[in-house]
Amino acid sequence: RIKIADVIENEWFKKGYMPPVFEQADVSLDDVNSIFSGSMDSDSIVFERQEEGPVAPVTMNAFELISKSQGLNLGSLFEKQM
């Protein structure tokens, strides 16, 4: 089998190949610094709401799970015909 390094060095692979050009963007951190500076008023700060205690996940047995799903409703199998 041919290795990746051999494929990259092959003339056929390099035909029309142009290496990528990465531009260095001029980044200004003034906006970021203004957000994190201490000059913000307390009305514009958003806080995460904390729950009072740990919330346990809902537990269901297989029959409850099946009855919750519309596509898997097996109620007609257990109903008596009159």
HELIX and SHEET records of a PDB file:
HELIX    1   1 ILE A    4  GLU A    9  1                                   6    
HELIX    2   2 GLU A   11  LYS A   14  1                                   4    
HELIX    3   3 ASP A   30  PHE A   36  1                                   7    
HELIX    4   4 SER A   42  SER A   44  5                                   3    
HELIX    5   5 ALA A   62  LYS A   68  1                                   7    
HELIX    6   6 GLY A   75  PHE A   78  1                                   4    
END                                                                             
